Every structure is written in structure tokens, then in C-alpha cells.
Amino acid sequence: MSKVKAGGSSKNNHDSPGQRLGVKVFGGQKVNTGQVIVRQTGLTKRGGNGTFVSRNFTIHAEKDGIVKYTKRRFRLFTGKTVQRTEVTVE
């Protein structure tokens, strides 16, 4: 028989790898069709002309060209206007 009680397992022993989010192509750089420009969670940056946003909010290039970042004001659902970065491909 055992002389000590069974010890519990630790509860904080799991760790997931990073999701590799962020800007992949910076302003002024060339992109090809379908190339990932920004990986993000939520719409922190908005897709503009020449881009499309996939289901997980990743911004892709819709055509070949040069990436450009600009600040624009967007209206939220509540009516509040906020400044966001818009990504375009020209």
C-alpha cells in the first residue's frame, strides 16, 4: 500500500504556439495576387481597393501592385467614428 496520498497534476502545463500575426508586407513593397499582406484577429486594419478580407480577417492582395497604408475614419455600428488604417494595393 502507498504511504502518501496521490498528488494532483499541475493545471498550468499547457502552452500553445504563437499565431504569427502581424504585418507581412509593408508600404511601398510589391505584392502578387493572393499574397498575405496582414494577419490579424479582428478588423484592426481595413481592406481597401485591390484587397480582400478572408474569414479570419486576413487581408490578401486581389491584384499585383504596390501596398499603401493610409489613415481613414470609419463609422462603427454604434455611430461613433474611429480612425483605422486602410490597406490598398495600387
C-alpha positions as CSV (number, residue, x, y, z in Angstrom):
1,M,0.0,0.0,0.0
2,S,1.0,3.6,-0.6
3,K,2.1,5.6,2.4
4,V,1.2,9.0,0.8
5,K,-1.9,10.4,-1.0
6,A,-1.9,10.7,-4.7
7,G,-0.5,14.1,-5.8
8,G,-2.7,16.2,-8.2
9,S,-1.5,17.0,-11.7
10,S,-0.4,20.6,-12.4
11,K,-3.0,22.7,-14.1
12,N,-0.8,25.2,-16.0
13,N,1.3,22.8,-18.0
14,H,-0.2,23.6,-21.5
15,D,1.1,26.2,-23.9
16,S,0.1,26.9,-27.4
17,P,2.4,28.3,-30.1
18,G,2.1,31.9,-31.3
19,Q,-0.2,32.5,-34.3
20,R,2.3,34.5,-36.3
21,L,0.1,37.6,-36.6
22,G,1.1,41.0,-37.9
23,V,2.0,42.9,-41.0
24,K,3.7,40.7,-43.6
25,V,4.2,43.3,-46.4
26,F,5.0,46.9,-45.6
27,G,4.1,50.1,-47.5
28,G,5.9,50.5,-50.8
29,Q,6.6,46.8,-51.3
30,K,5.4,44.8,-54.3
31,V,2.8,42.0,-53.9
32,N,1.4,39.3,-56.1
33,T,-2.2,38.2,-56.4
34,G,-3.4,36.3,-53.3
35,Q,-0.4,37.2,-51.2
36,V,-1.0,37.8,-47.5
37,I,-0.5,41.4,-46.5
38,V,-1.7,41.5,-42.9
39,R,-2.7,38.6,-40.5
40,Q,-4.9,39.9,-37.6
41,T,-7.6,39.0,-35.2
42,G,-10.5,41.3,-35.7
43,L,-10.6,44.3,-38.1
44,T,-7.8,46.4,-36.7
45,K,-6.8,47.3,-40.2
46,R,-9.4,47.6,-43.0
47,G,-9.0,46.3,-46.6
48,G,-9.4,48.9,-49.3
49,N,-9.1,48.9,-53.1
50,G,-7.2,45.9,-54.6
51,T,-7.5,43.8,-51.4
52,F,-10.0,41.3,-50.0
53,V,-10.5,40.2,-46.4
54,S,-10.8,36.4,-45.7
55,R,-12.9,34.8,-43.0
56,N,-10.2,35.1,-40.3
57,F,-9.7,38.8,-41.0
58,T,-6.5,38.2,-43.0
59,I,-6.0,40.9,-45.7
60,H,-4.9,39.5,-49.1
61,A,-3.9,41.2,-52.4
62,E,-6.5,41.0,-55.1
63,K,-4.1,42.0,-57.8
64,D,-0.4,42.6,-58.5
65,G,0.8,46.0,-57.3
66,I,2.3,48.1,-54.5
67,V,1.0,48.2,-51.0
68,K,-0.1,51.5,-49.5
69,Y,-1.2,52.3,-45.9
70,T,-3.4,55.3,-45.1
71,K,-5.3,56.5,-42.1
72,R,-9.1,56.9,-42.6
73,R,-12.1,57.5,-40.3
74,F,-14.7,54.7,-40.2
75,R,-18.2,54.8,-38.7
76,L,-18.9,52.0,-36.3
77,F,-22.3,50.3,-35.9
78,T,-23.0,52.5,-32.8
79,G,-22.5,55.6,-35.0
80,K,-19.1,56.5,-33.4
81,T,-16.3,57.4,-35.9
82,V,-12.9,56.0,-35.3
83,Q,-9.6,56.2,-37.1
84,R,-8.3,53.0,-38.7
85,T,-5.5,52.0,-41.1
86,E,-6.7,51.2,-44.6
87,V,-4.6,48.8,-46.7
88,T,-4.8,49.3,-50.5
89,V,-2.9,47.8,-53.5
90,E,-2.3,50.2,-56.4
